[in-house]
């Protein structure tokens, strides 16, 4: 059951990225935000989609390994996701500082 819970946690993370992208898109239509934030919204949605797909692929790989009795495969997705979050935060901080 831990494999399923982990996969569902990754899917929730993907949904959070997609929700953030939708929120930015919704706000940008009301407040006439610059195109830069629309690009950030699209990237957020794409990161969410990639995270969800990775959850499925990772779940399948681990499930297969457990059924065969093989060692569990390691995942690099967390490193990539943390990197994406750090880069997104740095870009948004830079953008916010430039708007002063």
CORWOCOR-V763732 format. One record per pair of residues at least 12 apart in sequence whose ideal C-beta (glycine too) atoms are under 7 Angstrom apart, sorted by the first residue. I is the first residue (numbers start at 0). J is the second residue. If there is no record, write none. Layout:
i = {I:I}
j = {J:J}
This chain:
i = {2:2:2:6:6:6:9:9:9:10:10:12:13:13:13:13:13:14:16:16:16:16:16:17:17:19:20:20:20:20:20:23:23:23:23:24:24:27:35:46:50:53:57:57:60}
j = {58:61:62:54:57:58:50:53:54:51:54:50:47:48:50:51:54:47:43:44:46:47:50:44:47:43:40:41:43:44:47:36:39:40:43:37:40:40:94:83:80:76:74:76:72}
